[in-house]
Amino acid sequence: MNPLVQLSILFGAVMLTGWLVVRSKNRNPYLQKLILSFSGAFILALSVFHLLPEVYHHAGHAQTAGLLILAGFLLQIVLDYFSGGVEHGHIHITGHGHEHHAHDHGHSHADVHPGMKRFPYIMMFGLCIHAFIEGLPLFTTSSGNGLFTGILLHNIPIAFTLVNVFLAAGRSAKQALMALLVFGLMTPLGALTSLAMPFDTEHFGHLALALVIGVFFHLSTTILFESDQNHRFNLMKFLTILAGAALAFLLS
């Protein structure tokens, strides 16, 4: 697929999702949980079936690849402190010295203060760094369509959650969509930045891919664990996870 088409789809999917959330009157938290479970299972299986073998085949020193995977996992833990966990459908925003809690049955929730007056720059900083990093190996490795699909399926629930956070905090739809615009541009910016590197972009791409795998490991496991309800077996969730893993396995 043409790189410009891929970037347009990534950006367009984020904006379309946000617009649909703004326009929607009925938001189904259970459906959101299933979408999150599907995307979490997909990026976990994608990493195991496709991205890991590529990294260890092309990145050179295996120990370096392993260290970068671990670094990506730890980096996402740090980014979670900035973003509040919006990447995996979970957010905390406090205000006026105390915290308000609002939970849904999908464990994808927004803890927001309805009087939040300042734009959440810290949250957006963590989210944008996350999206930028995911874009770095997009055009500089042979993971190609697989990584593109993983980012696409991952960004849709992020867009859903981000807009809900702004709306739940009493912010306007315009502000929510502006935040989404910034987020939507970050992955394309990361992809274009890697192409402009003044050195071996393929080697850099595989090192960046190792970092992204670590990020994916953190996100996918957090999504799948957080979407559990009292550790009870949920057939629909289990089938959704199987469907996400199967799609990743079948991806060429």
C-alpha positions in Angstrom: 0.0 0.0 0.0 1.2 3.5 -0.8 2.8 5.2 2.2 0.7 8.3 1.8 -2.4 6.3 1.6 -1.5 4.5 4.8 -0.8 7.8 6.6 -4.1 9.1 5.4 -6.0 6.1 6.6 -4.3 6.3 10.1 -5.2 9.9 10.4 -8.6 9.6 8.9 -9.6 6.7 11.1 -8.7 8.6 14.3 -10.7 11.7 13.2 -13.7 9.7 12.0 -13.8 7.8 15.3 -13.7 11.0 17.3 -16.4 12.6 15.2 -18.7 9.5 15.6 -18.2 9.6 19.4 -19.1 13.3 19.5 -22.2 12.7 17.4 -23.3 9.6 19.2 -26.0 9.7 21.8 -25.6 6.2 23.0 -22.2 4.9 24.0 -22.0 1.2 24.8 -19.2 0.6 27.4 -19.5 -3.2 26.8 -18.9 -2.8 23.1 -15.9 -0.6 23.9 -14.5 -3.3 26.1 -14.8 -5.8 23.3 -13.1 -3.5 20.9 -10.3 -3.0 23.3 -9.9 -6.7 23.9 -9.8 -7.4 20.2 -7.1 -4.7 19.6 -5.1 -5.9 22.6 -5.2 -9.5 21.4 -4.3 -8.4 17.9 -1.2 -6.4 18.8 0.0 -9.1 21.3 -0.3 -11.8 18.6 1.1 -9.5 15.9 4.2 -9.0 18.1 4.7 -12.7 18.7 3.9 -14.0 15.2 5.5 -11.3 13.0 7.3 -8.5 14.7 9.5 -10.4 17.1 10.9 -12.8 14.4 11.7 -9.8 12.2 13.5 -7.9 14.9 15.6 -10.9 16.0 16.4 -11.7 12.3 17.4 -8.2 11.3 18.3 -6.1 14.3 21.8 -7.6 14.6 22.8 -8.4 18.2 20.0 -10.3 19.9 20.8 -8.9 23.3 20.4 -5.4 22.0 17.0 -6.3 20.6 16.0 -7.8 23.9 17.1 -4.7 25.9 15.1 -2.4 23.6 12.0 -4.5 24.0 12.4 -4.3 27.7 13.1 -0.5 27.4 9.9 -0.1 25.4 7.9 -1.9 28.1 9.4 0.3 30.8 9.0 3.4 28.7 5.2 2.8 28.3 5.0 2.5 32.1 6.5 5.9 32.4 4.3 7.3 29.6 1.3 6.0 31.5 2.1 8.4 34.3 1.7 11.3 31.9 -1.2 10.1 29.8 -3.1 8.4 32.7 -3.5 5.3 30.6 -5.6 6.6 27.8 -3.7 4.2 25.5 -5.4 1.3 27.0 -8.8 2.9 27.6 -8.1 4.0 31.2 -7.7 7.6 32.4 -7.4 9.6 35.6 -7.7 13.3 35.6 -7.9 15.2 38.9 -8.8 18.7 39.8 -9.4 21.1 42.7 -7.5 18.9 45.1 -9.7 15.9 44.8 -10.6 13.2 42.4 -13.9 12.1 40.9 -14.5 8.5 39.8 -16.7 7.2 37.1 -16.5 3.5 36.2 -18.2 1.5 33.5 -18.5 -2.3 33.3 -15.8 -2.5 30.6 -13.1 -1.1 33.0 -12.4 1.5 30.4 -13.3 4.6 32.3 -12.7 8.2 32.8 -12.0 9.6 36.3 -12.4 13.3 35.6 -13.2 16.5 37.4 -16.1 18.2 35.5 -14.7 21.6 36.3 -11.2 21.0 34.8 -10.3 24.4 33.3 -6.8 23.9 31.9 -6.0 21.9 28.8 -4.5 18.6 29.9 -1.0 19.2 28.3 0.7 16.5 30.4 -1.8 13.9 29.3 -1.4 14.9 25.6 2.4 14.9 26.0 2.4 11.2 27.1 -0.1 10.2 24.4 1.8 12.1 21.6 5.2 10.6 22.5 3.5 7.1 22.5 2.0 7.7 19.0 5.2 9.2 17.6 7.3 6.2 18.7 4.8 3.8 17.1 5.3 5.5 13.8 9.1 5.3 13.7 9.4 1.8 12.2 6.4 2.0 10.0 8.2 2.6 6.7 11.7 1.5 7.6 11.1 -2.2 8.2 9.5 -5.1 6.3 6.8 -5.4 9.0 4.8 -3.0 6.7 1.1 -3.9 6.5 1.2 -5.8 9.8 2.4 -2.9 11.9 0.1 -0.6 10.0 -2.9 -2.7 10.8 -1.8 -3.0 14.5 -1.5 0.7 14.9 -4.8 1.3 13.1 -6.7 -1.1 15.3 -5.0 0.3 18.4 -5.6 4.0 17.6 -9.3 3.6 17.1 -10.1 2.8 20.8 -7.6 5.4 21.8 -9.5 8.0 19.8 -12.8 6.7 21.4 -11.4 7.1 24.9 -9.7 10.4 24.4 -12.8 12.1 23.1 -14.9 10.6 26.0 -12.4 12.0 28.5 -12.7 15.5 27.1 -16.5 15.3 27.0 -16.7 13.8 30.5 -14.5 16.6 31.8 -16.9 19.2 30.5 -14.8 20.3 27.6 -16.3 21.2 24.2 -16.5 18.9 21.3 -14.2 21.3 19.4 -11.5 21.0 22.0 -11.9 17.2 22.0 -11.5 17.1 18.2 -8.5 19.5 18.3 -6.8 17.2 20.8 -7.6 14.3 18.5 -6.1 16.2 15.6 -2.8 16.6 17.4 -2.8 12.9 18.4 -3.7 11.8 14.9 -0.7 13.6 13.4 1.9 12.1 15.7 2.2 8.6 14.1 2.5 10.0 10.6 5.1 12.5 12.0 7.1 9.6 13.5 7.0 7.6 10.2 8.2 10.6 8.2 10.9 11.5 10.7 12.4 8.0 10.5 12.7 8.4 6.7 14.6 11.6 7.1 17.3 10.1 9.4 20.8 10.8 8.0 22.0 7.2 8.5 20.9 3.6 7.8 17.2 3.9 8.2 16.6 0.1 7.9 18.8 -0.7 10.9 17.3 2.2 12.8 13.8 1.0 11.9 14.4 -2.5 13.4 15.8 -1.0 16.6 12.7 1.3 16.8 10.5 -1.8 16.1 12.0 -3.5 19.1 11.1 -0.5 21.2 7.5 -0.6 19.8 7.2 -4.3 20.6 7.9 -3.6 24.2 5.3 -0.9 24.1 2.8 -3.3 22.5 3.6 -5.9 25.2 2.7 -3.5 27.9 -0.4 -2.2 26.3 -1.8 -5.6 25.2 -1.3 -7.3 28.6 -2.8 -4.2 30.4 -5.8 -4.1 28.1 -6.5 -7.9 28.5 -6.0 -7.9 32.3 -8.0 -4.6 32.9 -10.9 -5.7 30.8 -11.4 -8.7 33.1 -14.5 -8.6 35.3 -13.9 -10.2 38.8 -11.7 -12.8 37.1 -14.8 -14.5 35.7 -14.8 -16.4 32.4 -16.5 -14.3 29.7 -17.2 -16.3 26.5 -17.8 -13.2 24.3 -14.5 -11.6 25.5 -12.7 -14.9 25.0 -14.0 -15.3 21.4 -13.1 -11.6 20.7 -9.6 -12.3 21.9 -9.3 -15.4 19.7 -10.6 -13.4 16.7 -7.9 -10.7 17.3 -5.2 -13.3 17.6 -6.4 -15.3 14.6 -6.4 -12.2 12.4 -2.8 -11.4 13.4 -1.8 -15.0 12.7 -3.4 -14.9 9.2 -1.8 -11.6 8.3 0.7 -12.0 5.6 
